[in-house]
C-alpha cells in the first residue's frame, strides 16, 4: 500500500515540477534513476521511492526560488557559486527568501531522517538492486542523448524545473565550467576579420557611459510613464531602444563585462558570475583598450568601494587607466551620507564635477568615463527617496500598478531622470564647445519585476525579464554626425560597438568584424545561432585576445 502511494505521489510531483510535457519522459527516467540509486543503499523500494520524492521537491523548490530571483533555473554549475560569496549577498538583500530556504532545508533533513528510520519495507537482494540501477542508468542516459541534451534552450522558461537540473548533471559542458574559463559558443574554424573602418571626423568626442543600476523601461510591461521619465529613457534628440541583457535581479558586473568586452557573459556558463576574478588579465580586446589606443583618457567612477569584488584588478587589466571608487572621492563629498541611500543626485553630481575638473586640467585629451550607479538596487520595500519628494510621481505609479515596490522604483527613477536633466544643462552651459556622447543603459531588472507579469496577466514572454533600455544623447555634435529617434533593439554585447559608431570613431578590424555580426545576431548575442559569431570567438582565442589556454595550463 505504502509503495503504491509513494509511486503515485512521485509521478505527481514530477508532473507538477515540470509544468510541461516537453521533457516529462526524461524527468520520469531521472526519477527512476534516482530511485534505483537510492535503492542500492537503502535496500527497499519504499524508502528509495520516498527519498526520490523528497529529492524532486528539493530540486524543483530551489530551482523555482532561483528562477524567481534570477529568471534562470538551477543547474549543477550553480553549486560552486555557493562558495563564491553569493550567500552573504542573498542574506543581506533577500532575508525572507533565505529564511525560507533555511527552513526548507531543515524540513528536508527531518523528512529524510523520518523516511530512513520509519518507512522501511521488504529488503531486496543486492544483485537485483545493482541490476535495476544499471537498467535505470541506461534508460536515463539514452533519453538524455535522444533529446534532453537541449535542456539549455529552456533555462529562462518557467517549466522543466526538475529535468533541467538532472540534465545538467550529466551534460559534460556543465562540468567543464568548474575551475577553468571556457567559451560555450565557439567554432573550430576562425572567421577572417573585416577591414578597419576610418573615423568620420578628426575631432574625437568625449564619451560618458552610465550604467543605471536595476533600471528598466516600464513600457516593457505596458506601463505608462510621465514626460520627465520619457525624456530620460527616450530623449527626443537622441537614439534609444530596448537592450537585451544576460542577467536578472543581480550580477551587474556581467553587464559591465559584456559592454566592455563585446562578449556575452552567458558564454562562460557558471564562470560568468566570477568573470571579474577569473577573467582578470585574460581579455586583451575591449572598448577601453580600443579607446586608449586612440589617445583617450579612460576612467571608471564606481559607486562601490574599492574593495568590492575584484573591480580594481579587472578594470586595470582591460585598459581602464584611472579607477575612482566611492571611497576615493574627496570632500565635500560625504560618503556616509551617500551610502545611506546611494542617491544618484549625490553621486552623479560628484561624477560630472570630477569630469569637468579633469578637462580643465588637460582639455586636449579626449575622455572616456564609465559610471556605475547603485541607486535603484533592490530591495524596493524600503523608501530611499526623501519624504515629500516626487510624491505625485509615486502616486502615478501606484495608480497604474498597485505595488509599493514598483512605486518606490518609479520614484527613484524620477529622481535619476530629474538629476540627469540638471546635469545635462550644466554640461551644456560649462562646456559649450566640447563634443560629448552620453550613453545610458540599464544593467538588469530588479527582482520584483518577476511578479509584474502575473499581476498584469501579460502574455508569456521568456525574454521579457532580460530587457532593459539604452539611450544615447549627443552634446555639441551636429545632427549629420548623429541621428535621433527609435534605434534598433540591441544586445548589450553590441552596445559598446554601436557607441563607437555613433561617436564617429575608427573601428579596428576586431570592432569592424563585431559590427558586421549585428546583421547575423539581431537583438541577441548569446542566444543567436550565428555560425559567424562562433567563428569570431575562435578568431579572438587564436589571436590571444581571449586567453583560455592559460587557464587550461593552470588547471593541469
N, C-alpha and C positions, 0 to 999 in steps of 0.2 A: 504493500500500500504506500509506504513512505517513498519507495523508489519510483513508483509511478507518478506520484505527485511531484517529486523532485524533477523528473524528466519533463513533465508538462510545464512546470514553473521555469525550467531552464530555457525551454524553447520560447516561452512567452517573454522572458527577459531579453533574449537576443532580438526578438522582433521589435520590442519597444526601444532597445538601444540602437537599432539600425534605422528605424523610421523610413526604410526604403527596401525594395526588393532587389536592388541592383547587385549588392554583394551579400545577399542573405544566405546563399548556398555556401559561400566561403566562410561566413560568420558561423554557420552551423558546423562546418568542418573544423573551425577553430575551437568551438565549444567541445566537440568530440575529442580533439587533440588534447586540450587542457584536462578534460575528464580522464582520458587514458593516462596522461602524465601523473595526475593525482592518484590514480588507481595503483600505479606502480609502488607508491609509497604507503598509502593507507590500507590497501588490500581489499576493500569492499566498495561496491558500486554506490551505495547510498551516500557515504561521505565524499567520494570522488565527485559525484554529480553536484552535491550541495556546495562543496568548496568551489567548483567551477562556476556555480551560480553567483557566489559572492565575488568571484573574480570579475565576472561580467559586470556586476553592479559597480565595483570599484573602478574598473577601466572606463566604463561609459560615464560614470559620475565625474571623474577627474577630467575626462575629455570635454564634457559639457561645460564644466567650470572654466577650463582653459579657453574653449570656444567663446564663451560669454565675455571674456576679458581680452582676447587677442584675435577673435574671428578665425582662428585656426584650431584644428583638433590636435589631440595628444598623439605623439609618436614616440618611438623609442629614443630617437635622437634628442628629445627634450630632457631626458633624465640627467645628463651632465649639467644642465642649467641649474639644477637644484643646488649644486655646489659652486655656482659661478656668481653668487651674490644676489640672486633673484629673490630668495626667501625674505631677507630683511626688507627689500623693496616692497614686496607684496604685503608684508605685515604692516608697514607704515602707510601704504596707500590704500589697501583694501582689507582692513582688520576684520570686518564681518565675514568676508569671503574666507579668509584664512582661519577664522574661528570655526566656520562650517566645515572646512577641510579637516581641521584637527579633531572635531567631534566625530566626523565621518570615519576618520582613521581609527579612533578608539572603538567605535561601533563595529568596524570591520574586524579588528583584532578580537573583540569579545565574541562576535558571532562565529568566527573561525575556530576559536577555542571551544565554544559550545558544541559545534559540529564534531570536532575531533574527539571530544570526551563523551558525548551523549547520543550520537546518531550512528553508531557503528552498526553495520549489517553483517551478512554472512561473508566470510573471507573467501577469496578466490586464489587459486594456485598461482605461484609466481610465473610459471610457464605461460599460463593463459593471459596473465597481465602483460607480459612482455610481448606476446603475440598481438594483443589488442592495441598496445601502444605502437607497434610497428605498422599495423594497418592504418591506424588513425594518422600517423605521421605521413604515410604515403598519400593518403586522401587529402590531407591538409596541403602538402607541397604540390600535388597535382593540380588542385583547383587554383592555387595561387599562380602557378605557371600559365594556366589557361586564360586568366583574365583579371585576377585580383591584383596583379602587379601594376595595374593602372590606378591604384588607390590614391596616388598623389594628385590626381585630377580633381578629387573631391575634398581636398584638405580645407577649403574655405566654404564648404557647403554643410548646412546643419543636418547631416544624416551620416549613417555608417560610422557611428562613434566607436563601436567595438571592433568592427572589421578593419578599420583604418589602422588602429594601433597594432592589431595582430598581424596585419600585412607588413607594417613597418618592421616588425620583429624578425621577419625572415627575408627582408629586402636588403641585399648587400650594400646598396647605396646609403642606407641609413647608418650602417655601422662604419662606413668609410669616413664619416664626419668626425669620429672620435679621435682626438689627439692630433689632427692634421687639418690642413686647409685644402679643400678640393672644390673644383667647379663642376656642378652637375650638368650644365648645358654647354658642352664643349665638343667640337668635332675633331676628327683625325686630321683632316686636311686644312691648312691655313687659308685665309682669304687675302688675295692681293690688295694692298692699300690703294686708296684713291690718291690723286694728286692733291697737293696742298692748295688751299683757296686763299687768294690775296686779300688784303684789307681793303675796305671801301673808302677809307679816309686815312690821312697821315696823322690825324689827331685822335688819340685813343681816349675814350670817355672813362671816367671813374665808374666802378660797378659796386653797388651795395646789394647784397643778397641777405634778406631777413627771413629766417625760419621762425614762423609763428607757431609756438607750441600748442598742439591739440586743436588747431583752428581748422574748421571745415566750413563750407558754404551751406547754410541751412536749406538752400534751394535744391540741394541734392535729395532732400527728403520732402520736397514740395512745400516747404515752409516759407512764408513771405519774409522779406527783410525791409528795413526802412532805408531812405535815401542815403543817410550817412554811412551805413554799413555797405550799401551797394556801391558807393563811391570808392570804398576801400577794396572790396572784393572784385569789382568790375569797373575800374576807372575809365571814364569816357575817353580820355586822351591816351589810353594805354591798351595793351593787349592782355587778354585774360582768358582763362578756361579752366577745365576740370583737370586735376592732377591725380594720376594713379600711383599709389604708394604700396610698399611691401608689407606694411605693419598696421596694427590696430591697437589702440589703447596704451602703447608704451614702446620703448626701444627707439627713441628719437634718433640716436646715433646711426641707426640703419638707414634712415632717410638722408642724414648728412653724408654717410658713406656713398650712397647711390648718386647723389647730386654731384659730389666732388670727383668721384672716380668714373662715372658714366657706366657703372655696372650695377646689376641688381644684387642687393644683399641676399635675396632669396636663393641666388645661385650657389650660395655657400652653405645651404642647409642649416644644421644646428649651430654651425660656427658663425652664422650671421649675427647672433647676439653678442659674440665675443670678438668681432672683427677689429675693434679698436685695440685689443690686446694681441690677438693672433696675427693681425694684418700689419702691425707697425713695421715699416721698412720693406714691405713686400709689394707695394703698388707704386710704380715709377712713372705712370702717366696719369695725370689728374688735371682738373681745372686750374688748381693753384700752380702746378708745375708749368702749365702752358702760359698762364698769365705772367708768372715770374720771368719766363724766358723772353717775354715781350717788354720787360722793364717795369712791371707793376710791383708796387709795394703791397704785399699780401698780409692781411691782418685778420685774426679771429678775435671777436669780442663775445665772450660767453657769459650768460647769467648764472653759471655754476662756478663753484670754487675750483681752484687749480688742481686740487686733489681728486676731482671727480673722475672716476674710471681711469682710463689711460689717455685722456684727451691730449695732454701736452706732448707726449711722445708721438702719438699717432699723427697729430696735425703737423708736427715738425717734420715727420717722415714723408708727408705728401706735399711739402713745399710751402707751408704756411710760415712766412718769415717771422711774423710777430704774433704772439698769442697772449691776449689780455683776458684775464678772468675777473670775476666779480670782486675777488679779494685783492686785485691789483689796482682797481680804480681809486685814485687819490681823493681826499676830501676836496670839496664839501660833500661828495657822495657818501651817504650813510648806509653802509652795508647791512647793519642790523635793522634799520627801518625798511630797507628794500626787502630783505628776506622774510619779513613778516607777511608780505603779500606777493612778492615777485612782480610788482606792478610795472607794466610797460611804460606808464607815464614817467616813472623814475628812471628806468633802465635805458629806454630809447633816447631820452633827452641827454643822458650821460654819453651814450654812443655817438650821437650826432655832434655833441660838443667836442668830443675827442677827435672825431673825424675832421671837423673844421680846424681844430688846433694843429693837427698834423699837416694839413695843407698849408697853413700859414708858415710853418717851419720849412717846408720844401714843396713849393707849388708846382714845380716842373714834373714831378714824378706822378704818373697815374696811380690811382689807388684801387685795390680790391678789398672790400670789407665784408666779412661774413659774420652775421649777427645771429646769435642763438638766444631766443627769449624763453620765458618759463611761466608767463602769467596765467595762461589758460589750462595749465596742467590740472588734472583731477586730484582729489575728488571734488565734485561740484556741489556737494551737500554742505559746504561751508562758504560763508559770504566773504569775499575778498574786496569787492567794490565798496567803497566807503558809503555809509548810510547817507541818504539824501542825494546821491549822485545817480543819474541815469534811471530814476525810478519809473518814468513814463516808458522808457525802452524795456525795462524789466516787465512792466505790465503788458506791453505789446506782445512780448514773447509768451507770457503766461496765457494770454487770450487765444493764441493760436496753438499752443501745446501746453496744457496744464501740468507742467512738470517743473518743480522748483530748480532742479539741476540744469535744465535747459535754460530757464530764466537767468540763472547765475552765469552760465556760459555766455549767453547773449549779452548780458550787461558787461562782462569782461571784454567781449568782442567790440562792443560800442566804445568802451574806454580806449582800446587799442586803435580803433579807427579814428576817433577824435584826436588822440595823441599824434597819429601819423599826419593828419591834415595840418596840425600846427607845425610839426617839424618840417613838413614839405614846404610850407610857406617860409619857414625860417631859412631853409636851404636856398630857395629861390631868391630870397632877399639878400642873404650874406654872400652867396656865390653865384651871382647873376650871369657870369660868363663861362662857368665851368660845366662842360657836358657831363651828364651823370645818368646812368641807367640803374633803376632800382627794381629789384625782383623780390616780390613777396610770395611766400608759399606756406602751406600747412603741412606739417610733418606726418600727422596721422589724426584720426578721430579720437575723441575721448571715449572712455569705456561706456558711459551711459547711453551713447547713441545706439547700442545694440538693442535697446528696448523701444526706440522710436518706431522701428518697422512694425512691431507688434501693436504699439499704441495707435498708430495711424492706419494699420491694416494695409500696408503697401504691398504691391506685387513682389514676389520673391525675386531677389537680385543678389547673388553671392558676391558680386564685386562692389556693391554699394558701400560696404563698410570700409573699403580701401580708397575711397575718393575724397580728396580734399580740394584745394584750389591753388591756382597760381595767378599772379598779376604782375605785369611789367609796366613801369612808368618811366618816361624819358624827360629829363630836365635839360633844357638848352641843347637839344638835339633836333634838327629840322625834321619835319614830317616826312620829307623824301627819304630820310635815312631810317625812319622808324614808323611802322604802321600803327593802327589802332583798331579797337573793336574785338569781337569774339575771335579768339585764336583756336587752333586745333587742340583737342584734348591730348594731353601728354602723359607719358610715364616719367617718373622722377629721374630715371637714368638719362633721359634726354634733355632735362631742363637746363643743365649747365651748357650743353652744346648749343641749344637754342638761344641762350643768353649771349653767347659769343657771337652768334649770327646777328642778333638784333643790335648788338653794340658795334657791328661793322668791323670786327677784328679778324685777322687772318686765322685760318684753320690749318693746323699742321695735318699731315696725312692720317694720323690717328683720329683726330676730331672730324676731319673731312669724311673719312670712312664711316664713322659713327653717325654722322648726319645723314648719310645715304641709307642707313638702316631704318630711318623714320618711316620710309615707304613700306618696308617689309613688316615692321613690328606695330605700326599704328600707335595706339594709346597704351599698349602694353609692351613690356620688355621680357621679363622672366617668363610670362605665360605665353609668349609668342613661340610658334613652332618654326620660326625662320631658321633655315639652314645657314644663311649668310651670317646671322648673329653668332651661331655656334662656331662657324669657321673664323669669325673675327676674334672670338675668345681664344681660339687656338693660335692665331697670329700674335696676340698680346702675350701669351705664355711663351711662344717660341722666341719672341724678341726680348724676353726677360723683363717685360713691363709689368707682368703679374707673376710674382715669384712663388710658384708652387713647389718647385724642385727642392728648395732649401728645407721646406717643411718635411718632405719625404725623407731627405737625408737625416734630418734630426730624429725623425720617428724611428729610423733604422738604427 
